[in-house]
Amino acid sequence: MKKITRFACEICGTEFADSDKAKHCEKSHKKPKEILHCRYNPVGVDTSGYPQTITVKMSDGKEILYKR
Ligand SMILES: [Zn+2]
């Protein structure tokens, strides 16, 4: 019987046979730090009240726009 060891990225859950590849995957993920802007639609267009877009400042300093 052969024991098989796998390593999972703590951020995205992807499994790797090599621990260095799992560490590399974890380090590659940028984390959200702060919401900089929110854009809303009027209630006549969207009754949910949630933002249509948000701009997030990430751990590497870049500003990324997310839409729903
Ligand atoms: Zn990952």
N, CA, C, O and the ligand as a Tripos MOL2 file, in Angstrom:
@<TRIPOS>MOLECULE
protein
  273   271    69     0     0
PROTEIN
NO_CHARGES

@<TRIPOS>ATOM
      1 N           0.8470   -1.1840    0.0000 N.3       1 MET1
      2 CA          0.0000    0.0000    0.0000 C.3       1 MET1
      3 C           0.8890    1.2440    0.0000 C.2       1 MET1
      4 O           1.8960    1.3140    0.7050 O.2       1 MET1
      5 N           0.4900    2.2100   -0.8040 N.am      2 LYS2
      6 CA          1.2670    3.4390   -0.9040 C.3       2 LYS2
      7 C           0.4610    4.5970   -0.3380 C.2       2 LYS2
      8 O          -0.6820    4.8230   -0.7330 O.2       2 LYS2
      9 N           1.0670    5.3280    0.5930 N.am      3 LYS3
     10 CA          0.4110    6.5000    1.1650 C.3       3 LYS3
     11 C           0.6210    7.6890    0.2240 C.2       3 LYS3
     12 O           1.7370    7.9380   -0.2330 O.2       3 LYS3
     13 N          -0.4500    8.4120   -0.0570 N.am      4 ILE4
     14 CA         -0.3570    9.5670   -0.9510 C.3       4 ILE4
     15 C          -0.6440   10.8320   -0.1540 C.2       4 ILE4
     16 O          -1.6780   10.9470    0.5040 O.2       4 ILE4
     17 N           0.2900   11.7810   -0.2230 N.am      5 THR5
     18 CA          0.1300   13.0550    0.4780 C.3       5 THR5
     19 C          -0.1810   14.1520   -0.5410 C.2       5 THR5
     20 O           0.4770   14.2620   -1.5760 O.2       5 THR5
     21 N          -1.1890   14.9550   -0.2290 N.am      6 ARG6
     22 CA         -1.5520   16.0840   -1.1000 C.3       6 ARG6
     23 C          -1.5590   17.3470   -0.2540 C.2       6 ARG6
     24 O          -1.7490   17.2990    0.9620 O.2       6 ARG6
     25 N          -1.3500   18.4630   -0.9100 N.am      7 PHE7
     26 CA         -1.3230   19.7610   -0.2420 C.3       7 PHE7
     27 C          -2.3580   20.6540   -0.8940 C.2       7 PHE7
     28 O          -2.4180   20.7460   -2.1200 O.2       7 PHE7
     29 N          -3.1860   21.3230   -0.0750 N.am      8 ALA8
     30 CA         -4.2450   22.1780   -0.6140 C.3       8 ALA8
     31 C          -3.9470   23.6470   -0.3280 C.2       8 ALA8
     32 O          -3.5170   24.0050    0.7690 O.2       8 ALA8
     33 N          -4.1800   24.4840   -1.3260 N.am      9 CYS9
     34 CA         -4.1080   25.9370   -1.1400 C.3       9 CYS9
     35 C          -5.2060   26.3260   -0.1430 C.2       9 CYS9
     36 O          -6.3650   25.9460   -0.3140 O.2       9 CYS9
     37 N          -4.8400   27.0780    0.8920 N.am     10 GLU10
     38 CA         -5.8120   27.4720    1.9360 C.3      10 GLU10
     39 C          -6.8190   28.4930    1.4190 C.2      10 GLU10
     40 O          -7.8670   28.6970    2.0310 O.2      10 GLU10
     41 N          -6.5060   29.1320    0.3000 N.am     11 ILE11
     42 CA         -7.3720   30.1870   -0.2180 C.3      11 ILE11
     43 C          -8.4080   29.6300   -1.2020 C.2      11 ILE11
     44 O          -9.6010   29.8930   -1.0560 O.2      11 ILE11
     45 N          -7.9560   28.8580   -2.2090 N.am     12 CYS12
     46 CA         -8.8820   28.4040   -3.2530 C.3      12 CYS12
     47 C          -9.1990   26.9140   -3.1630 C.2      12 CYS12
     48 O         -10.1140   26.4370   -3.8360 O.2      12 CYS12
     49 N          -8.4510   26.1690   -2.3370 N.am     13 GLY13
     50 CA         -8.7470   24.7590   -2.1340 C.3      13 GLY13
     51 C          -8.1620   23.8150   -3.1650 C.2      13 GLY13
     52 O          -8.3480   22.6030   -3.0580 O.2      13 GLY13
     53 N          -7.4550   24.3390   -4.1670 N.am     14 THR14
     54 CA         -6.8420   23.4750   -5.1730 C.3      14 THR14
     55 C          -5.7760   22.5940   -4.5300 C.2      14 THR14
     56 O          -4.9810   23.0610   -3.7140 O.2      14 THR14
     57 N          -5.7690   21.3180   -4.9030 N.am     15 GLU15
     58 CA         -4.8140   20.3700   -4.3420 C.3      15 GLU15
     59 C          -3.6110   20.1890   -5.2620 C.2      15 GLU15
     60 O          -3.7270   20.2020   -6.4870 O.2      15 GLU15
     61 N          -2.4380   20.0180   -4.6190 N.am     16 PHE16
     62 CA         -1.1850   19.8270   -5.3460 C.3      16 PHE16
     63 C          -0.4240   18.6710   -4.7150 C.2      16 PHE16
     64 O          -0.5580   18.4090   -3.5200 O.2      16 PHE16
     65 N           0.3730   17.9820   -5.5200 N.am     17 ALA17
     66 CA          1.2410   16.9290   -4.9880 C.3      17 ALA17
     67 C           2.4600   17.5390   -4.3110 C.2      17 ALA17
     68 O           3.0600   16.9180   -3.4340 O.2      17 ALA17
     69 N           2.8290   18.7510   -4.7120 N.am     18 ASP18
     70 CA          4.0380   19.4290   -4.2360 C.3      18 ASP18
     71 C           3.6480   20.5840   -3.3100 C.2      18 ASP18
     72 O           2.8590   21.4470   -3.6940 O.2      18 ASP18
     73 N           4.1990   20.6040   -2.0880 N.am     19 SER19
     74 CA          3.8380   21.6610   -1.1290 C.3      19 SER19
     75 C           4.2680   23.0410   -1.6150 C.2      19 SER19
     76 O           3.6010   24.0350   -1.3250 O.2      19 SER19
     77 N           5.3890   23.1130   -2.3600 N.am     20 ASP20
     78 CA          5.8460   24.4110   -2.8730 C.3      20 ASP20
     79 C           4.8330   24.9920   -3.8630 C.2      20 ASP20
     80 O           4.6440   26.2080   -3.9090 O.2      20 ASP20
     81 N           4.1840   24.1400   -4.6500 N.am     21 LYS21
     82 CA          3.1800   24.6260   -5.6010 C.3      21 LYS21
     83 C           1.9450   25.1330   -4.8670 C.2      21 LYS21
     84 O           1.3260   26.1080   -5.2930 O.2      21 LYS21
     85 N           1.5780   24.4690   -3.7530 N.am     22 ALA22
     86 CA          0.4420   24.9390   -2.9520 C.3      22 ALA22
     87 C           0.7690   26.2860   -2.3080 C.2      22 ALA22
     88 O          -0.0750   27.1810   -2.2740 O.2      22 ALA22
     89 N           2.0050   26.4310   -1.7930 N.am     23 LYS23
     90 CA          2.4360   27.7140   -1.2060 C.3      23 LYS23
     91 C           2.4400   28.8100   -2.2680 C.2      23 LYS23
     92 O           2.0070   29.9330   -2.0100 O.2      23 LYS23
     93 N           2.9270   28.4820   -3.4590 N.am     24 HIS24
     94 CA          2.9590   29.4590   -4.5550 C.3      24 HIS24
     95 C           1.5420   29.9050   -4.9110 C.2      24 HIS24
     96 O           1.3060   31.0860   -5.1650 O.2      24 HIS24
     97 N           0.5950   28.9570   -4.9290 N.am     25 CYS25
     98 CA         -0.8040   29.2780   -5.2270 C.3      25 CYS25
     99 C          -1.3480   30.2250   -4.1490 C.2      25 CYS25
    100 O          -1.9950   31.2220   -4.4670 O.2      25 CYS25
    101 N          -1.0850   29.9120   -2.8820 N.am     26 GLU26
    102 CA         -1.5710   30.7720   -1.7800 C.3      26 GLU26
    103 C          -1.0090   32.1830   -1.8920 C.2      26 GLU26
    104 O          -1.7370   33.1550   -1.6900 O.2      26 GLU26
    105 N           0.2770   32.3070   -2.2120 N.am     27 LYS27
    106 CA          0.9070   33.6360   -2.3120 C.3      27 LYS27
    107 C           0.4110   34.4140   -3.5190 C.2      27 LYS27
    108 O           0.4890   35.6420   -3.5320 O.2      27 LYS27
    109 N          -0.1030   33.7170   -4.5440 N.am     28 SER28
    110 CA         -0.5320   34.4050   -5.7710 C.3      28 SER28
    111 C          -1.8740   35.1240   -5.5980 C.2      28 SER28
    112 O          -2.1960   36.0190   -6.3790 O.2      28 SER28
    113 N          -2.6560   34.7460   -4.5870 N.am     29 HIS29
    114 CA         -3.9880   35.3360   -4.4150 C.3      29 HIS29
    115 C          -3.8910   36.7060   -3.7510 C.2      29 HIS29
    116 O          -3.3120   36.8530   -2.6750 O.2      29 HIS29
    117 N          -4.4750   37.7100   -4.4210 N.am     30 LYS30
    118 CA         -4.5220   39.0520   -3.8460 C.3      30 LYS30
    119 C          -5.7730   39.1530   -2.9820 C.2      30 LYS30
    120 O          -6.8430   38.6840   -3.3690 O.2      30 LYS30
    121 N          -5.6310   39.7680   -1.8100 N.am     31 LYS31
    122 CA         -6.7710   39.8470   -0.8880 C.3      31 LYS31
    123 C          -7.3880   41.2400   -0.9070 C.2      31 LYS31
    124 O          -6.6740   42.2350   -1.0280 O.2      31 LYS31
    125 N          -8.7240   41.3150   -0.7880 N.am     32 PRO32
    126 CA         -9.3790   42.6130   -0.7320 C.3      32 PRO32
    127 C          -9.0560   43.3240    0.5860 C.2      32 PRO32
    128 O          -9.0850   42.7190    1.6580 O.2      32 PRO32
    129 N          -8.7490   44.6200    0.4830 N.am     33 LYS33
    130 CA         -8.4090   45.4110    1.6770 C.3      33 LYS33
    131 C          -9.5020   46.4170    2.0200 C.2      33 LYS33
    132 O          -9.7740   46.6710    3.1930 O.2      33 LYS33
    133 N         -10.1370   46.9960    0.9760 N.am     34 GLU34
    134 CA        -11.0300   48.1250    1.2280 C.3      34 GLU34
    135 C         -11.9350   48.3420    0.0110 C.2      34 GLU34
    136 O         -11.4970   48.2070   -1.1320 O.2      34 GLU34
    137 N         -13.1940   48.6800    0.2690 N.am     35 ILE35
    138 CA        -14.0860   49.0670   -0.8200 C.3      35 ILE35
    139 C         -13.9230   50.5670   -1.0420 C.2      35 ILE35
    140 O         -14.1360   51.3660   -0.1300 O.2      35 ILE35
    141 N         -13.5420   50.9420   -2.2650 N.am     36 LEU36
    142 CA        -13.2700   52.3550   -2.5600 C.3      36 LEU36
    143 C         -14.4990   53.0680   -3.0970 C.2      36 LEU36
    144 O         -14.7680   54.2060   -2.7140 O.2      36 LEU36
    145 N         -15.2590   52.4110   -3.9910 N.am     37 HIS37
    146 CA        -16.4310   53.0310   -4.6020 C.3      37 HIS37
    147 C         -17.5320   51.9850   -4.7480 C.2      37 HIS37
    148 O         -17.2560   50.8030   -4.9540 O.2      37 HIS37
    149 N         -18.7980   52.4400   -4.6390 N.am     38 CYS38
    150 CA        -19.9580   51.6060   -4.9360 C.3      38 CYS38
    151 C         -20.8400   52.3750   -5.9080 C.2      38 CYS38
    152 O         -21.0660   53.5700   -5.7210 O.2      38 CYS38
    153 N         -21.3450   51.7010   -6.9520 N.am     39 ARG39
    154 CA        -22.2780   52.3360   -7.8690 C.3      39 ARG39
    155 C         -23.6150   51.6170   -7.7560 C.2      39 ARG39
    156 O         -23.6910   50.3930   -7.8690 O.2      39 ARG39
    157 N         -24.6770   52.4050   -7.5300 N.am     40 TYR40
    158 CA        -26.0250   51.8560   -7.3660 C.3      40 TYR40
    159 C         -26.9070   52.2690   -8.5200 C.2      40 TYR40
    160 O         -26.6860   53.3060   -9.1450 O.2      40 TYR40
    161 N         -27.9030   51.4580   -8.8010 N.am     41 ASN41
    162 CA        -28.9590   51.8280   -9.7400 C.3      41 ASN41
    163 C         -30.1340   52.3760   -8.9330 C.2      41 ASN41
    164 O         -30.3000   52.0280   -7.7640 O.2      41 ASN41
    165 N         -30.9590   53.2430   -9.5600 N.am     42 PRO42
    166 CA        -32.1380   53.7470   -8.8670 C.3      42 PRO42
    167 C         -33.1230   52.6290   -8.5500 C.2      42 PRO42
    168 O         -33.1250   51.5970   -9.2200 O.2      42 PRO42
    169 N         -33.9600   52.8240   -7.5340 N.am     43 VAL43
    170 CA        -34.9030   51.7920   -7.0900 C.3      43 VAL43
    171 C         -35.8510   51.3630   -8.2120 C.2      43 VAL43
    172 O         -36.3380   50.2320   -8.2100 O.2      43 VAL43
    173 N         -36.1150   52.2580   -9.1710 N.am     44 GLY44
    174 CA        -36.9680   51.8960  -10.3050 C.3      44 GLY44
    175 C         -36.3270   50.8760  -11.2290 C.2      44 GLY44
    176 O         -37.0220   50.2020  -11.9890 O.2      44 GLY44
    177 N         -35.0120   50.7580  -11.1710 N.am     45 VAL45
    178 CA        -34.2610   49.8250  -12.0190 C.3      45 VAL45
    179 C         -33.9100   48.5540  -11.2400 C.2      45 VAL45
    180 O         -33.9350   47.4540  -11.7900 O.2      45 VAL45
    181 N         -33.5820   48.7190   -9.9470 N.am     46 ASP46
    182 CA        -33.1420   47.5830   -9.1280 C.3      46 ASP46
    183 C         -33.6930   47.7580   -7.7130 C.2      46 ASP46
    184 O         -33.2230   48.6130   -6.9620 O.2      46 ASP46
    185 N         -34.6920   46.9470   -7.3490 N.am     47 THR47
    186 CA        -35.3120   47.0800   -6.0210 C.3      47 THR47
    187 C         -34.5120   46.3670   -4.9270 C.2      47 THR47
    188 O         -34.8640   46.4710   -3.7520 O.2      47 THR47
    189 N         -33.4470   45.6470   -5.2850 N.am     48 SER48
    190 CA        -32.6900   44.8950   -4.2650 C.3      48 SER48
    191 C         -31.9230   45.8210   -3.3270 C.2      48 SER48
    192 O         -31.6960   45.4810   -2.1660 O.2      48 SER48
    193 N         -31.5210   46.9940   -3.8270 N.am     49 GLY49
    194 CA        -30.7510   47.9280   -3.0010 C.3      49 GLY49
    195 C         -29.2600   47.6570   -2.9660 C.2      49 GLY49
    196 O         -28.5020   48.4400   -2.3930 O.2      49 GLY49
    197 N         -28.8250   46.5500   -3.5750 N.am     50 TYR50
    198 CA        -27.3990   46.2230   -3.5520 C.3      50 TYR50
    199 C         -26.6520   46.9860   -4.6350 C.2      50 TYR50
    200 O         -27.2310   47.3250   -5.6670 O.2      50 TYR50
    201 N         -25.3410   47.2630   -4.4040 N.am     51 PRO51
    202 CA        -24.5570   47.9520   -5.4250 C.3      51 PRO51
    203 C         -24.4870   47.1350   -6.7170 C.2      51 PRO51
    204 O         -24.4340   45.9050   -6.6940 O.2      51 PRO51
    205 N         -24.4890   47.8560   -7.8450 N.am     52 GLN52
    206 CA        -24.3080   47.1970   -9.1450 C.3      52 GLN52
    207 C         -22.8280   46.8980   -9.3700 C.2      52 GLN52
    208 O         -22.4730   45.8530   -9.9160 O.2      52 GLN52
    209 N         -21.9740   47.8200   -8.9470 N.am     53 THR53
    210 CA        -20.5270   47.6010   -9.0490 C.3      53 THR53
    211 C         -19.8580   48.0650   -7.7580 C.2      53 THR53
    212 O         -20.3510   48.9680   -7.0820 O.2      53 THR53
    213 N         -18.7350   47.4420   -7.4240 N.am     54 ILE54
    214 CA        -17.8810   47.9340   -6.3400 C.3      54 ILE54
    215 C         -16.4370   47.9210   -6.8360 C.2      54 ILE54
    216 O         -16.0190   47.0270   -7.5720 O.2      54 ILE54
    217 N         -15.6940   48.9320   -6.4140 N.am     55 THR55
    218 CA        -14.2670   48.9900   -6.7060 C.3      55 THR55
    219 C         -13.5300   48.6820   -5.4100 C.2      55 THR55
    220 O         -13.7280   49.3450   -4.3920 O.2      55 THR55
    221 N         -12.6790   47.6660   -5.4680 N.am     56 VAL56
    222 CA        -11.9960   47.1570   -4.2770 C.3      56 VAL56
    223 C         -10.4980   47.4030   -4.3970 C.2      56 VAL56
    224 O          -9.8880   47.1020   -5.4230 O.2      56 VAL56
    225 N          -9.9140   47.9550   -3.3360 N.am     57 LYS57
    226 CA         -8.4570   48.0670   -3.2760 C.3      57 LYS57
    227 C          -7.9010   46.7450   -2.7660 C.2      57 LYS57
    228 O          -8.3040   46.2580   -1.7090 O.2      57 LYS57
    229 N          -6.9740   46.1670   -3.5250 N.am     58 MET58
    230 CA         -6.4490   44.8490   -3.2020 C.3      58 MET58
    231 C          -5.1270   44.9640   -2.4450 C.2      58 MET58
    232 O          -4.5550   46.0490   -2.3410 O.2      58 MET58
    233 N          -4.6460   43.8360   -1.9170 N.am     59 SER59
    234 CA         -3.4290   43.8150   -1.0910 C.3      59 SER59
    235 C          -2.1860   44.2570   -1.8610 C.2      59 SER59
    236 O          -1.1880   44.6290   -1.2430 O.2      59 SER59
    237 N          -2.2240   44.2270   -3.1970 N.am     60 ASP60
    238 CA         -1.0740   44.6900   -3.9790 C.3      60 ASP60
    239 C          -1.2300   46.1490   -4.4100 C.2      60 ASP60
    240 O          -0.4020   46.6750   -5.1530 O.2      60 ASP60
    241 N          -2.3170   46.8070   -3.9300 N.am     61 GLY61
    242 CA         -2.5160   48.2250   -4.2310 C.3      61 GLY61
    243 C          -3.3770   48.5010   -5.4430 C.2      61 GLY61
    244 O          -3.7980   49.6410   -5.6370 O.2      61 GLY61
    245 N          -3.6600   47.4930   -6.2780 N.am     62 LYS62
    246 CA         -4.4730   47.7090   -7.4720 C.3      62 LYS62
    247 C          -5.9380   47.8610   -7.0990 C.2      62 LYS62
    248 O          -6.4050   47.3190   -6.0980 O.2      62 LYS62
    249 N          -6.6610   48.6210   -7.9420 N.am     63 GLU63
    250 CA         -8.0990   48.8220   -7.7670 C.3      63 GLU63
    251 C          -8.8280   47.9720   -8.7940 C.2      63 GLU63
    252 O          -8.6250   48.1400   -9.9960 O.2      63 GLU63
    253 N          -9.6800   47.0590   -8.3290 N.am     64 ILE64
    254 CA        -10.3710   46.1140   -9.2090 C.3      64 ILE64
    255 C         -11.8680   46.3460   -9.1150 C.2      64 ILE64
    256 O         -12.4190   46.4590   -8.0200 O.2      64 ILE64
    257 N         -12.5360   46.4180  -10.2840 N.am     65 LEU65
    258 CA        -13.9680   46.6470  -10.3720 C.3      65 LEU65
    259 C         -14.7120   45.3050  -10.4390 C.2      65 LEU65
    260 O         -14.3960   44.4590  -11.2760 O.2      65 LEU65
    261 N         -15.6870   45.1190   -9.5660 N.am     66 TYR66
    262 CA        -16.5430   43.9140   -9.5860 C.3      66 TYR66
    263 C         -17.9590   44.2940   -9.9240 C.2      66 TYR66
    264 O         -18.4710   45.3060   -9.4440 O.2      66 TYR66
    265 N         -18.6100   43.4710  -10.7640 N.am     67 LYS67
    266 CA        -19.9920   43.7100  -11.1790 C.3      67 LYS67
    267 C         -20.8450   42.5070  -10.8170 C.2      67 LYS67
    268 O         -20.3480   41.3850  -10.7200 O.2      67 LYS67
    269 N         -22.1620   42.7550  -10.6130 N.am     68 ARG68
    270 CA        -23.0660   41.6300  -10.4130 C.3      68 ARG68
    271 C         -24.1190   41.6130  -11.5080 C.2      68 ARG68
    272 O         -24.9830   40.7360  -11.5200 O.2      68 ARG68
    273 ZN         -4.9840   28.9540   -4.5490 Zn       69 ZN69
@<TRIPOS>BOND
     1     1     2 1
     2     2     3 1
     3     3     4 2
     4     3     5 am
     5     5     6 1
     6     6     7 1
     7     7     8 2
     8     7     9 am
     9     9    10 1
    10    10    11 1
    11    11    12 2
    12    11    13 am
    13    13    14 1
    14    14    15 1
    15    15    16 2
    16    15    17 am
    17    17    18 1
    18    18    19 1
    19    19    20 2
    20    19    21 am
    21    21    22 1
    22    22    23 1
    23    23    24 2
    24    23    25 am
    25    25    26 1
    26    26    27 1
    27    27    28 2
    28    27    29 am
    29    29    30 1
    30    30    31 1
    31    31    32 2
    32    31    33 am
    33    33    34 1
    34    34    35 1
    35    35    36 2
    36    35    37 am
    37    37    38 1
    38    38    39 1
    39    39    40 2
    40    39    41 am
    41    41    42 1
    42    42    43 1
    43    43    44 2
    44    43    45 am
    45    45    46 1
    46    46    47 1
    47    47    48 2
    48    47    49 am
    49    49    50 1
    50    50    51 1
    51    51    52 2
    52    51    53 am
    53    53    54 1
    54    54    55 1
    55    55    56 2
    56    55    57 am
    57    57    58 1
    58    58    59 1
    59    59    60 2
    60    59    61 am
    61    61    62 1
    62    62    63 1
    63    63    64 2
    64    63    65 am
    65    65    66 1
    66    66    67 1
    67    67    68 2
    68    67    69 am
    69    69    70 1
    70    70    71 1
    71    71    72 2
    72    71    73 am
    73    73    74 1
    74    74    75 1
    75    75    76 2
    76    75    77 am
    77    77    78 1
    78    78    79 1
    79    79    80 2
    80    79    81 am
    81    81    82 1
    82    82    83 1
    83    83    84 2
    84    83    85 am
    85    85    86 1
    86    86    87 1
    87    87    88 2
    88    87    89 am
    89    89    90 1
    90    90    91 1
    91    91    92 2
    92    91    93 am
    93    93    94 1
    94    94    95 1
    95    95    96 2
    96    95    97 am
    97    97    98 1
    98    98    99 1
    99    99   100 2
   100    99   101 am
   101   101   102 1
   102   102   103 1
   103   103   104 2
   104   103   105 am
   105   105   106 1
   106   106   107 1
   107   107   108 2
   108   107   109 am
   109   109   110 1
   110   110   111 1
   111   111   112 2
   112   111   113 am
   113   113   114 1
   114   114   115 1
   115   115   116 2
   116   115   117 am
   117   117   118 1
   118   118   119 1
   119   119   120 2
   120   119   121 am
   121   121   122 1
   122   122   123 1
   123   123   124 2
   124   123   125 am
   125   125   126 1
   126   126   127 1
   127   127   128 2
   128   127   129 am
   129   129   130 1
   130   130   131 1
   131   131   132 2
   132   131   133 am
   133   133   134 1
   134   134   135 1
   135   135   136 2
   136   135   137 am
   137   137   138 1
   138   138   139 1
   139   139   140 2
   140   139   141 am
   141   141   142 1
   142   142   143 1
   143   143   144 2
   144   143   145 am
   145   145   146 1
   146   146   147 1
   147   147   148 2
   148   147   149 am
   149   149   150 1
   150   150   151 1
   151   151   152 2
   152   151   153 am
   153   153   154 1
   154   154   155 1
   155   155   156 2
   156   155   157 am
   157   157   158 1
   158   158   159 1
   159   159   160 2
   160   159   161 am
   161   161   162 1
   162   162   163 1
   163   163   164 2
   164   163   165 am
   165   165   166 1
   166   166   167 1
   167   167   168 2
   168   167   169 am
   169   169   170 1
   170   170   171 1
   171   171   172 2
   172   171   173 am
   173   173   174 1
   174   174   175 1
   175   175   176 2
   176   175   177 am
   177   177   178 1
   178   178   179 1
   179   179   180 2
   180   179   181 am
   181   181   182 1
   182   182   183 1
   183   183   184 2
   184   183   185 am
   185   185   186 1
   186   186   187 1
   187   187   188 2
   188   187   189 am
   189   189   190 1
   190   190   191 1
   191   191   192 2
   192   191   193 am
   193   193   194 1
   194   194   195 1
   195   195   196 2
   196   195   197 am
   197   197   198 1
   198   198   199 1
   199   199   200 2
   200   199   201 am
   201   201   202 1
   202   202   203 1
   203   203   204 2
   204   203   205 am
   205   205   206 1
   206   206   207 1
   207   207   208 2
   208   207   209 am
   209   209   210 1
   210   210   211 1
   211   211   212 2
   212   211   213 am
   213   213   214 1
   214   214   215 1
   215   215   216 2
   216   215   217 am
   217   217   218 1
   218   218   219 1
   219   219   220 2
   220   219   221 am
   221   221   222 1
   222   222   223 1
   223   223   224 2
   224   223   225 am
   225   225   226 1
   226   226   227 1
   227   227   228 2
   228   227   229 am
   229   229   230 1
   230   230   231 1
   231   231   232 2
   232   231   233 am
   233   233   234 1
   234   234   235 1
   235   235   236 2
   236   235   237 am
   237   237   238 1
   238   238   239 1
   239   239   240 2
   240   239   241 am
   241   241   242 1
   242   242   243 1
   243   243   244 2
   244   243   245 am
   245   245   246 1
   246   246   247 1
   247   247   248 2
   248   247   249 am
   249   249   250 1
   250   250   251 1
   251   251   252 2
   252   251   253 am
   253   253   254 1
   254   254   255 1
   255   255   256 2
   256   255   257 am
   257   257   258 1
   258   258   259 1
   259   259   260 2
   260   259   261 am
   261   261   262 1
   262   262   263 1
   263   263   264 2
   264   263   265 am
   265   265   266 1
   266   266   267 1
   267   267   268 2
   268   267   269 am
   269   269   270 1
   270   270   271 1
   271   271   272 2
@<TRIPOS>SUBSTRUCTURE
     1 MET1         2 RESIDUE 1 A MET
     2 LYS2         6 RESIDUE 1 A LYS
     3 LYS3        10 RESIDUE 1 A LYS
     4 ILE4        14 RESIDUE 1 A ILE
     5 THR5        18 RESIDUE 1 A THR
     6 ARG6        22 RESIDUE 1 A ARG
     7 PHE7        26 RESIDUE 1 A PHE
     8 ALA8        30 RESIDUE 1 A ALA
     9 CYS9        34 RESIDUE 1 A CYS
    10 GLU10       38 RESIDUE 1 A GLU
    11 ILE11       42 RESIDUE 1 A ILE
    12 CYS12       46 RESIDUE 1 A CYS
    13 GLY13       50 RESIDUE 1 A GLY
    14 THR14       54 RESIDUE 1 A THR
    15 GLU15       58 RESIDUE 1 A GLU
    16 PHE16       62 RESIDUE 1 A PHE
    17 ALA17       66 RESIDUE 1 A ALA
    18 ASP18       70 RESIDUE 1 A ASP
    19 SER19       74 RESIDUE 1 A SER
    20 ASP20       78 RESIDUE 1 A ASP
    21 LYS21       82 RESIDUE 1 A LYS
    22 ALA22       86 RESIDUE 1 A ALA
    23 LYS23       90 RESIDUE 1 A LYS
    24 HIS24       94 RESIDUE 1 A HIS
    25 CYS25       98 RESIDUE 1 A CYS
    26 GLU26      102 RESIDUE 1 A GLU
    27 LYS27      106 RESIDUE 1 A LYS
    28 SER28      110 RESIDUE 1 A SER
    29 HIS29      114 RESIDUE 1 A HIS
    30 LYS30      118 RESIDUE 1 A LYS
    31 LYS31      122 RESIDUE 1 A LYS
    32 PRO32      126 RESIDUE 1 A PRO
    33 LYS33      130 RESIDUE 1 A LYS
    34 GLU34      134 RESIDUE 1 A GLU
    35 ILE35      138 RESIDUE 1 A ILE
    36 LEU36      142 RESIDUE 1 A LEU
    37 HIS37      146 RESIDUE 1 A HIS
    38 CYS38      150 RESIDUE 1 A CYS
    39 ARG39      154 RESIDUE 1 A ARG
    40 TYR40      158 RESIDUE 1 A TYR
    41 ASN41      162 RESIDUE 1 A ASN
    42 PRO42      166 RESIDUE 1 A PRO
    43 VAL43      170 RESIDUE 1 A VAL
    44 GLY44      174 RESIDUE 1 A GLY
    45 VAL45      178 RESIDUE 1 A VAL
    46 ASP46      182 RESIDUE 1 A ASP
    47 THR47      186 RESIDUE 1 A THR
    48 SER48      190 RESIDUE 1 A SER
    49 GLY49      194 RESIDUE 1 A GLY
    50 TYR50      198 RESIDUE 1 A TYR
    51 PRO51      202 RESIDUE 1 A PRO
    52 GLN52      206 RESIDUE 1 A GLN
    53 THR53      210 RESIDUE 1 A THR
    54 ILE54      214 RESIDUE 1 A ILE
    55 THR55      218 RESIDUE 1 A THR
    56 VAL56      222 RESIDUE 1 A VAL
    57 LYS57      226 RESIDUE 1 A LYS
    58 MET58      230 RESIDUE 1 A MET
    59 SER59      234 RESIDUE 1 A SER
    60 ASP60      238 RESIDUE 1 A ASP
    61 GLY61      242 RESIDUE 1 A GLY
    62 LYS62      246 RESIDUE 1 A LYS
    63 GLU63      250 RESIDUE 1 A GLU
    64 ILE64      254 RESIDUE 1 A ILE
    65 LEU65      258 RESIDUE 1 A LEU
    66 TYR66      262 RESIDUE 1 A TYR
    67 LYS67      266 RESIDUE 1 A LYS
    68 ARG68      270 RESIDUE 1 A ARG
    69 ZN69       273 GROUP 0 **** ****
